[in-house]
């Protein structure tokens, strides 16, 4: 049986190549430490690849570029001429005319497509090298998408361009593409997958109450997202203290590789270690 070796602390684990890594969604507000925690994947013995959809790279700039790689795709990058053209249309056309338009610079908004292309042969902005397709990586690597907020903008812009009035069909197509991509990352990869997302209050259609979920497109997608994730963690900052929780009330959370608890240390090491212990036998103890 082919195996992948992962060293965590002083212990080396051999994990069968058929075993997929963990899928983790990190939910938290701005400044809660979601991006900073990515560095702890290095402590878990993994080679880390981050696709940024927002400019948070400076938080990880002191890490080893041969072990932590990133690529940045802004969620939208129209030039001023395109923005002027769109603004003129909005200024001179009524709501009905705008809603009936099929395209306002749609071909200029290719970021979602650019992101998919990048994942077929991940280009690192730090080393200038390419590292192959994400869906061919093993469990000695982690793919991090930071964050859902930028990804949602990309998915909508791909369908509508800068059209200011979105139809139900526009929302439906955008949500469908985003859901398909999330499913691909969770169920058709062997590497560990980490998604960061901001929080948004949504109505729980089952209970009728309100629950904090991932901020994404529409109201139907957010409740579906946790189903393919092994762990959904609430990332919190209280004053000068940062912690994780899998027990916060009114937040849609999930725990398979962490205990159900508050004030968990903000590190991926316990998750990867628990996953490795469950799926492999420790091979050697380092001196």
N, C-alpha and C positions, 0 to 999 in steps of 0.2 A: 504493500500500500504506500503510495506517495504521501509524504508529509511535509509540512512547513514548520520550520523551527522559529520559535519566538522566545526571547530571553527577557524575563521580568525580574528585576533586581538581581539576585544571585541564582535564580532557577531558570533552567532551559526546558521548554515544553515542546513536544512534537505533536502537532495537530494535523489530522488527516486533511488532505486537500479538498475532500468532498464536503467538509464542514464549513458553512458560511460564517462570516464574522457577525458581530453584533450590529444592530441598527439602532441608533440613538437620536432622539429629537430633544433638543435643548430649548426650553421655553423661558424667556425672560425679557425684562425691560432693557432699555438703553442703559449701558454702564453696569450691567449686572455681572459681567465677567464671562460671557459666553465665548468670546473670541480668545481671551487670555487663557482659558482652560484648555484650549487646543494643544498648548505646549506640553501638557501632561501626557498626551499620547506618545510623546517621545520617551517619557519615563516608563511607559508600558512596553518599550522595545519595538515600537512600530516605526516604519517610514511613513511620513505624513504628507498628503497632498491636499491643498486647500484651493477651492475655486471661490474667489471673492466676487460677490455682486455688489459690494459696497466697500469703500476704501478703509479697511481696518488692518491693513498689512503691517503698519508701524508697530502694532502691539506685539508682533512676532518677529520683529526685525533682528533681535539679538540671538535667534536660534541658528543652529547649524544648517546652512543652505544645502548641504548634501543629504540631510535627513528630513528637513521640512521644506517642501516645495510649494509655491503658489502661482496661480494665474489669475489675473484680474480682468473681468469683463463688466464694464459699467452697465447698469440696467437700461440706459437710453443715452445716446450720444448724437442727437441731431445738431447740425450746425445752425448758426444764427439765421442764415438765409431761409432754412426750412421752417424755423420757428416764426419768422416774420410772415412767411407765406400762410402758415396755419392761423396765425393771429389775424391776418387780413380776412380770411374766410370767416372766422368766428365773428369778426367785427361787422361784416357786410351781409351775412346770411342769417335767415331766421332759423328757429329751432327745427322746423319741419325739413327745411332744406339740408341742414346739417345732419339730421338723423338719417336722411335718405342717401347721404354720400357713402360710397363703398370704400373709398381710399383717400386718406390725406397723408401723403408721404409714407405709405405703408412699407414700400420697398427699402426705405432708409432704416427701418427698425428690424435689424436682423440679429439682434443680440441673443435671442433664444436659440436660433440656428447656430450662431457662432459658438455658443456654449456646448451644444451637442457635438459639433465638429471637434472642439478642443478635447472633449472626453474620449474621442476615438484614438488620440495620441497626445496625452497630456503634456502641454508645453510649460516648462517652469520659467517664470520671469526672473528667477534668481540665478540659475545656472545656465540658462540658454539651451538646455537639453530637453529632449522629449522622452517620455517614459511609457509609451504604449497605451492601449485601451483600458479604461477603468474596469470594464467587465471581464478582463482577462487577468486582473491582479489577484494575488492570493491573500491569505489572512495575516501576512506579515506587513501589510500596508493598510492605511486608513485613508478614505476619501471624505473630505469635509466640504460641505456646501454652506457658505456663510454669505448671505442668508436667504431665507424664504421671501423676505420682503422684496429684494431686488429681483428674485426669480419670478415672482408674481407679476411685477411690472413688465418684465421681458415677455412673459406668456401673453399678456393682454396686448402689448404693443405689436406683437407678431400678427395678431388678428386684426387690429383696428388702426395701426399707425397712430397718428396724433388726432384721430377723430374724437371730438369732445363728447359726443352723445353715443353711448354704447347701447346696442340692442340686446334683447335676451339671447339671441343667437350668438352675438359676440361673446357674451359672458359664458355661454355654454361651451363654445369651442375652446376658449382660453382655459377654462377649468378642466376640460377633458384632456387637453395637451399636458397641463401641469400634473394632473393625476396619473396619466400614463408614465410621465417621467419619474415621478416619485415611486411608482410601482416597480419600474425598471431598476432603480437604484436599490430598492429594498429586497427584491426577490430574485434578481438576475445578476447579482454580483457576489463574489466570495470575499472581497475585502470588507473591512469594517466601514460602515457608512454613518456619518454624523451630519445632522442637519440642525442649523440654528434658526430660531424663529422668534419674532416678537409676539407679545400676547395681545389678544383682542377678546372682548366679552361677546359671547354668542348665546343665543337662546337654544337650550336643549329641547328639541322637539319631542323627546321621549318623556322627560319629566316635567317639562314646561318651565323649568327654572333657567337661570343663567349660569354659564360656565365659562371660564377663561380657557381659550384654545389658541392654536397657532393662528397668527394673522396671515390670511391668504385671500384668494379671490372668492367672492361670494360667501354665502352662508351654508351651502351644502357640502363644500369640500373639507373644511376644517374638521368636522366630526369623523370623516373617513380616514384622515391621515394616520392616526395612531395605530390602526389595525395591523400594519406590517412592520411596526417598530417593536423591538424587544424592550426598550426602555424609553420612557418619556419623562424628562426631568425638569423640575422648576428651578431655575437658576436665580438666586436672590442676592441682593446686597442690602444689608442693614447697617447704616452708618459706615464704619470702616471695615466691616466684616462681610466676607463672601461665603456663601454656602449653597448646597443643593438640597432639594427636598423631593421625595416621592410620595409625600403625604399631605401636601397643602390642600385644604378644602376648596371646593369650587374651581379647581384646575384639573383638566383632563390629563391624568398622569398614568404611568404604567411602570412596573418594576419586575424585571426578571433576573438581572445581574447585580442589583442593589437591594438592600432591605427596604421595606416600607418605613421610612423614617424622615425626620426633619434634621436640619443642621448636619448634613453629610459633608465631609470635606470635598472641595471642588476639584476632584481628580478622576481621570479615567482609569487609573491603575487598578483599583478594585474591580471595575467592570471587566476589564480585559483578563485580569487574573482569575476571576470567578468563571469566566467563559472558558479559559484555557484549562483550568482544573477539571471542569465538567466534561470537556471533550478530549482531553489527552492525559497521558501519564507523564509526570516530570521525568526528564531523561537524565540530567546530571545536576549535581550541586557544584557550583564553582568555588574554588578555594578562596 
